[in-house]
Amino acid sequence: MGSSMRTAADRIRHAISFELIALLIVTPAASWLFGKPMFDMGVVVIVSATIATLWNYVYNLGFDHALRRLTGSVRKSVPVRVVHALLFEGGLLMALMPTTALFLGVPVLDALFVNASFAVFYLVYAFVFNWAYDVIFPVSEKPASAAHSA
């Protein structure tokens, strides 16, 4: 007996709430930390959040399919959650560097530092947020054959 997967609507709620809460924290903090105007950091954060929201949906769907295929369940132990967060942030870091460099008008290495700083925040944030989300919105246990959701 496997566990069911989240519905598409639940995944969308997850991705949007993840990014909105993060935006409220990251924009003013990044503006202060990097000495850039709030507007400039806001543009970087919003574009990054849009890319990250799409990545969040696709990555989590793929991760859950792979996890269920490998283990028969989508339940995540603490070590699996650590791997999940590291892979998510590593992929996102690579995708965001060119955009950050372009919008802030900085060299790619500076963009790497900005994005690495974001990644450290998001690494901890993703771990805590996803764990809390799973507690607040648990996935019901059903046989894998009964799971018709995305």
Secondary structure, DSSP 4 states (H G I P E B T S, - for coil): -------HHHHHHHHHHHHHHHHHHHHHHHHHHHT--HHHHHHHHHHHHHHHHHHHHHHHHHHHHHHHHHHS-----HHHHHHHHHHHHHHHHHHHHHHHHHHHT--HHHHHHHHHHHHHHHHHHHHHHHHHHHHHSPPPP--GGG----
